Amino acid sequence: MHIKQSTVRSILTVARREKKRLNLDSDALAVLTALINLLAQETIARTCQTAANTGDRHVTRDHLKRIIAQIMLDFAV
């Protein structure tokens, strides 16, 4: 899984609810994109591990719910 910088920029623009161009340094965008990709990969890995630990062969929303609080704490700044 890989999220592109253009996707991150679009999400930030929509989140601002303004039509103005987002002034974001290219280095800051690169770091933010890398962090988002890391967060997504870690979330997927932990969710899959949770499913495996419970003996399930399919990942469900319930597996994600079990790890989301931990993910938020681990990535808190």
Secondary structure, 3 states (H helix, E strand, C coil): CCCCHHHHHHHHHHHHCCCCCCCCCHHHHHHHHHHHHHHHHHHHHHHHHHHHHCCCCCCCHHHHHHHHHHHHHHCCC
